[in-house]
Amino acid sequence: YHNDLFYLTGTRLAPKEKLDIPVLFKPDTMKMYEAVVVIHVMRENGENWPYEDTAELNKDLKSSVTVGENGGIQGILWIYPVRGIPEAPQQKLVPAVVRCRARQRVERRVEVLLTGVVPGAAVMPATRNSANTKKPANIQQVFQVTDGFSKPMEFLYELQYQSNEIKSQLETLVGMHLVQREWDTESGIVTLIFNIVFAPNKPIRNEATLVVQCTTGGVWKFPMRFIAMEPEVDDVINIEAVGLNKESIIGFKLTSQTR
């Protein structure tokens, strides 16, 4: 996006006709960009729409219409805020595999690299009517990095799942927290080390995505795979035969861990 204004003029629309407006986003840095798409419609014959000029109506229409010299409505405006968030490519990334037997617990350190982080990056402001920057509602953890001189940059991270069913299976079995972070401002690389805890209760094999987002823009995604293998055998029960066509019985106790 650029702060320059581009105009598409002379486009004639018939009643109920649709108009497609392409928006191209080609970021060169990992920071958020904002712009607005403004649609200005006028009558083909050049006449204005009449309206009753009251103080209340004029206040409501002030930001969405243009008024002609004779007091009529010369044009109607539609303003669409557009936010561009760069996402790092991940085609060549190998999933980090966390493997554990069911009914056991494993901890693993996972290191990820955030490339292209721009020190002191700022959001490119929209030309007008910019939407407020809000943090995603589903982000779980927030942290900051700093090189000791620049202003700290805030990042957010979470585990995302391919479906709600997979989320319901893994969400209570997987724990994650950030244990180390380092920012190399010369190369623009932020190194993050996470501690992943996996405690499956049954054999499963599912995937997730570690998503890291900078509040000034930029998203990095890292695939992960969680594999729970068959649990170890609890015990071996031996029953000795007392004779042909005779029953042999052995007793053992099972204790329920829940009500």
C-alpha positions in Angstrom: 0.0 0.0 0.0 1.0 3.6 -0.4 -0.3 6.8 0.9 -0.9 8.1 -2.6 -4.5 8.2 -3.8 -5.5 6.3 -6.9 -8.7 7.1 -8.8 -10.9 4.8 -11.0 -13.1 7.2 -12.9 -15.6 6.9 -15.7 -16.9 3.5 -14.6 -20.6 3.1 -15.5 -22.8 0.8 -13.5 -26.2 -0.4 -14.6 -28.9 -1.0 -11.9 -28.0 -3.9 -9.6 -24.7 -4.4 -11.5 -21.7 -5.6 -9.5 -18.2 -3.9 -9.5 -15.1 -5.8 -8.5 -12.2 -3.7 -7.1 -8.9 -5.5 -7.0 -6.6 -4.6 -4.1 -2.9 -5.6 -4.5 -0.7 -6.0 -1.4 3.0 -6.5 -1.8 4.8 -5.7 1.4 8.6 -5.2 1.6 8.9 -5.3 5.4 7.2 -7.3 8.2 5.0 -4.5 9.5 1.3 -3.7 9.2 0.0 -1.4 6.5 -3.4 0.3 6.4 -5.3 2.0 3.6 -8.9 2.8 2.7 -10.9 2.0 -0.5 -13.2 4.9 -1.2 -16.1 4.5 -3.7 -17.7 7.7 -4.9 -20.9 7.3 -7.0 -22.7 10.1 -8.9 -25.6 10.2 -11.3 -24.7 9.7 -14.9 -26.7 12.7 -16.0 -24.9 14.9 -13.6 -28.0 15.8 -11.6 -28.0 15.8 -7.8 -30.2 13.8 -5.4 -32.6 16.1 -3.6 -32.8 15.9 0.2 -34.2 17.9 3.1 -31.4 19.9 4.6 -31.9 19.5 8.3 -29.2 19.8 11.0 -29.7 16.2 12.1 -29.7 14.8 8.6 -26.7 16.9 7.6 -24.7 15.6 10.6 -25.4 12.0 9.7 -24.6 12.5 6.0 -21.5 14.7 6.5 -18.9 11.9 6.1 -20.8 9.8 3.5 -22.0 12.3 0.9 -20.7 15.2 -1.1 -23.1 18.2 -1.4 -23.5 20.2 -4.6 -23.7 24.0 -4.9 -27.4 23.9 -5.2 -27.8 22.0 -1.9 -28.5 18.6 -3.4 -26.4 15.4 -2.9 -23.8 15.3 -5.7 -22.2 12.0 -4.7 -22.4 9.2 -2.2 -19.3 7.7 -0.5 -18.6 4.2 0.7 -15.4 3.9 2.7 -13.8 0.5 3.3 -10.8 0.3 5.6 -8.2 -2.2 4.5 -5.5 -3.7 6.7 -2.5 -5.6 5.2 -0.6 -8.0 7.5 2.5 -9.6 6.0 2.9 -13.4 6.6 6.3 -15.1 6.4 6.5 -17.9 3.9 6.5 -21.4 5.4 6.6 -23.8 2.4 10.0 -25.4 3.4 9.4 -25.6 7.1 9.6 -29.1 8.6 7.1 -29.7 11.4 8.4 -29.9 14.9 7.4 -33.4 16.2 6.5 -33.9 19.8 6.3 -37.7 20.5 5.1 -39.4 23.7 3.5 -42.7 24.9 -0.1 -42.4 26.0 -0.5 -41.9 29.8 3.0 -40.4 30.0 4.4 -36.9 30.0 7.2 -35.4 27.9 8.7 -31.9 27.7 10.5 -30.6 24.6 12.2 -27.3 23.7 11.2 -25.9 20.3 13.3 -23.1 18.8 11.7 -20.8 16.1 13.2 -17.9 14.1 11.3 -14.8 13.2 13.0 -13.3 10.2 12.6 -9.7 8.9 11.7 -8.1 12.2 12.1 -4.3 11.7 13.4 -2.4 14.8 11.1 0.4 15.6 8.6 -0.5 12.9 5.5 1.5 12.8 2.1 1.0 11.1 1.7 2.9 7.8 -1.3 5.1 8.7 -4.4 5.0 6.5 -5.3 8.1 4.6 -8.7 8.4 6.3 -11.1 6.5 8.5 -8.5 4.0 9.6 -9.7 1.1 11.8 -8.2 0.9 15.2 -5.5 -1.6 15.7 -6.8 -4.4 18.0 -5.1 -7.5 19.3 -6.6 -10.8 18.2 -9.1 -12.0 20.8 -7.9 -15.6 20.7 -4.2 -14.9 21.3 -3.1 -16.5 24.6 0.3 -15.1 25.5 2.1 -11.7 25.1 5.8 -11.0 25.4 8.3 -8.2 24.5 11.7 -8.1 23.0 14.3 -5.3 23.1 17.9 -4.8 22.1 18.6 -2.5 25.0 18.4 0.6 23.0 15.3 0.5 20.8 11.7 0.6 22.1 10.5 -2.8 23.1 8.4 -4.7 20.5 5.4 -6.6 21.6 4.6 -10.1 20.2 1.8 -12.5 20.7 1.7 -16.3 20.3 -0.8 -19.2 20.4 -1.3 -22.7 19.1 -3.9 -22.9 16.3 -5.6 -26.2 15.3 -7.0 -27.3 12.0 -10.5 -27.9 13.4 -12.5 -27.6 16.6 -12.5 -31.4 16.9 -8.7 -31.4 16.9 -8.6 -28.5 19.3 -10.9 -30.3 21.8 -8.5 -33.3 21.6 -5.2 -31.4 22.1 -6.1 -28.3 24.0 -6.1 -30.0 27.4 -3.1 -32.2 26.6 -0.6 -29.6 25.4 1.0 -26.8 27.4 3.4 -24.2 26.1 5.3 -21.3 27.5 8.1 -19.1 26.3 11.4 -19.7 28.1 13.9 -17.6 26.1 13.9 -14.8 23.6 16.7 -12.9 21.8 16.6 -10.1 19.2 19.5 -9.6 16.7 18.7 -6.1 15.3 21.4 -6.3 12.6 20.0 -9.4 11.0 16.4 -8.7 12.0 16.0 -12.2 13.5 14.2 -12.8 16.7 15.0 -16.2 18.3 12.3 -17.8 20.5 12.6 -20.9 22.5 9.4 -22.5 23.8 8.9 -25.3 26.3 6.3 -27.7 25.1 4.6 -30.1 27.5 2.6 -33.0 26.0 0.7 -35.4 28.3 -1.6 -37.6 26.1 -4.2 -39.9 27.7 -4.7 -42.1 24.6 -3.0 -42.7 21.2 -3.5 -39.8 18.8 -1.8 -38.2 15.9 -2.7 -34.6 15.2 -1.1 -31.4 13.9 -1.2 -27.8 15.1 0.4 -24.4 14.1 2.4 -22.2 16.3 1.4 -18.6 15.3 3.5 -15.6 16.4 2.3 -12.1 15.6 4.0 -8.8 16.1 1.6 -6.0 17.2 3.2 -3.7 14.6 2.4 -6.2 11.9 3.8 -9.4 10.6 2.8 -13.0 11.2 5.0 -16.1 11.4 3.6 -19.7 11.4 5.4 -22.9 12.4 3.9 -26.3 11.9 3.9 -28.8 14.7 2.9 -32.5 15.0 1.8 -34.3 18.2 2.1 -38.1 18.2 0.9 -40.2 21.1 1.9 -43.9 20.8 0.3 -46.9 22.5 0.8 -46.9 26.3 2.9 -49.4 28.1 1.3 -52.5 29.4 0.1 -52.1 32.9 0.5 -55.7 34.0 0.5 -59.3 32.8 -2.1 -61.7 34.1 -1.2 -65.4 34.1 -4.0 -68.0 34.6 -2.9 -71.5 35.2 -5.2 -74.3 34.0 -6.3 -76.8 36.7 -7.4 -79.5 34.2 -9.2 -80.1 30.9 -12.7 -78.6 30.7 -12.3 -77.0 34.1 -12.5 -73.3 34.8 -9.6 -71.4 36.3 -10.3 -68.1 38.1 -8.0 -65.3 39.1 -9.0 -62.0 40.8 -7.5 -58.5 40.4 -8.6 -55.0 41.3 -9.2 -52.1 39.0 -9.3 -48.6 40.6 -11.2 -45.8 38.9 -9.4 -42.4 39.0 -12.8 -40.6 38.7 -16.2 -40.9 40.1 
